[in-house]
Amino acid sequence: KDLVESLKGKLGLDLQTKAVLKGSELEGIKYRHPLYDRESQVIVGGDYITTESGTGLVHTAPGHGQEDYQVGLKYGLPLLSPVDDDGKFTAEAGPDFDGLF
């Protein structure tokens, strides 16, 4: 709700709030990923996620950063870090990215 007015201006749309929920009320529900054909689970991150610097919705990558790692441990997320010591993607990133910097 903190960002509705700002989003209206950016999109040029007349948006209406349908419901107001706390993040904890959404924790654990499943949603369809917007880019990939898979379901994802809503998890609750730490106090480093705010509406002052974004939407409050973020991508979590447990293999890339201490905060995300801690959240990943809490929710049992897989630890994926498909980057080698030279900073290049490994085969784990997929055939289109393997070896790219």
Beta strands, then each sheet from edge to edge (+ up, - down):
strand 1: 30-32
strand 2: 39-41
sheet 1: 1+ 2-
end
